[in-house]
């Protein structure tokens, strides 16, 4: 996943990156440790997670911002203030967690249903959304985001495959989409 990010963003001098559902900020910290240069912000609906990530960043002297935000609410202040601000938005398991809930939001839609629309607001036209899932297949992720009309398929990260009972697959998939 990190190799894909470095390769696809190498043409940008100072890309703006947002990690949605950042938790403790591990993915952003790993990018920094591997030499990534850019403006990074991690968002999470949990204030406890945001504070934990801030504490780690301060202790390690990492230049990463963390903010509380709930992307399932279209009127979230972070989304409003960062409309089309990011070149790359990362989702490493956030959609998986959202899909576990049947809670309804605007117009009676679940978080899973509104997620592509709300997350698209953060990404500039031509920017990339990189979704990593261990609960959905590559085809399911592809359909979910392209059917929204907000994204087109951009690429994928290849992982080792397993074969069992005549079926081939991977325990994880990472699919990239370009915002239309």
N, C-alpha and C positions, 0 to 999 in steps of 0.2 A: 504494500500500500504506500509506504513512504517513497519507494523508488518511483512509483507512478506519479506521485505528487511532484517530486523533483524534476522528473522528465517533462511533465506537461506544463509546469510553470517556469521552466528555465528561461523562457523568453521575456518574462516580466521582471523588472528591476526590483520592485518592492511590493509584492502582491499582498492584498488584504485577504486574510483567511479567518473564517469563523468555524469553530467546532461546536456543533449543536448537541446538547446533552453531554457536555464536557466531563461531568463528574469531577474527578480529582485532577483533571488537566493532563493526564498521562500522554495522550496522543500528541498534544502540542509540545509538551516537554521533550518527547522523543524526537519530534521534528527539529527542535532547537539543538538537541544533542547531536543530531546527524548533520548539522550545519545549515539548516534552513534559515534564509534571510527574508524577513517580511513582517508585516504588521499582523499580529495574531490576537484573537479574542476568543475566549471560550464562554459559552452561555449554558445555563442550566436552570431549570425551574426550582431547584432546591437551593435555598440560601445557605444551608449547611455545606453542601458540596462546593458552592462558589467560595465560601470563606476558607474551606480546606484547601482548595486549589490556590487561592491567593496566598495562604500561609506557606505552601510549598514553594511557590514562585518567589516569594520574598526571601525565604531561607536559602534558595539556590541562586538568588539574584538574576532570575530570568525576567526578561522584558515581555511579559504576556499580560493582557488584561483579562479579567473575569468579571462577568456581570450576570445578575439574575434576570432571566427572561423565560417566558413560557410561549413557545412558538405555536401552541395550539390556540392561542387567542390572537386573532387578527389585529386587535387594537393594542397589543402589547407595546409599551413605550420603546423598547429596544428595536423592535421591527420598524416602527414608525420613524425613529431617528436614524436608522441605518438602511433605508430603502435603497436597494440596488448598490450597496456599498462594497460587496465582496466579490473577489475574483474566484474564490474557492470556498465552498461550504462543505464541511465534513460531517458525516453521520456514521458513527461506528457503534451500531447497536441501538441507537435511539428509536428508529422506526420499529425495531423488534419490540422494545419495551412499550411503545405507544400502542401497538397492535394488540397487546394483552388486555387492554381496557375497552369496555363497551360504553364508557362515559360519552354522553352526547354534548356537542358544542353548538355552534351556530347552525341554524336551520335543521337541527336534529341529526347532524352528521357526527360520526365518531372522529376521534383524533386521527386515526389511520386514514380516513377519507379526506380530511382537510389538510393534512400535513404537506402534501406536494404544493398546494396553493400558497400556504403560509410561508413555507421555507423558500419558495421561489421569490418572494418579496425581498429577501436579503441579497440575492445574487444579481449582479449586473448582466445585461444582455450579452450572451457569449461566454459568460462565466460558467464554472463547472460545479456540479453537485456530485460528491463522491459518497455513495451509500454502501456500507458494509453490513452484511446480515448473516446470521447463522440460523435464522428461522424461516427465511424465504429462499426460494430458488432464484437463480439469475433471471429466468423467464418471468417469474411473478413480480420481481422488482422492476424489470423492464416495462411490463404492462402497466403497473401501478403509476409509474411516473410519466410514461409517454401518453397514456390515456388522459392525463390531466390537461394536456394541451400546452403545458408550460415548459416542457423539456423534450429534447430529442436525444437518442442514444449517442454517446461519445466514445465509449470504450469500456474495457473491463480489466481487472487484475486477474492474472492466471495463478491458480493455486494447484498444489498436487491433488490428483484425483484418486478416489478409492473405487474399487469394484467389488460388489457384493451381490450375489444372486442374479448375476447378469446385468445389473444396473451400474452405471458409472456416475460418479458425482463427487462433490467436494463438501466438506462440512461447513464451508464458509464461501460467501461470494461478495465481490466488490464490483459495483457497476457505476460507471461515470455517465453523467448526463450534462448536456449543454443547455443552458437556458435560452429559450427562443425569444 
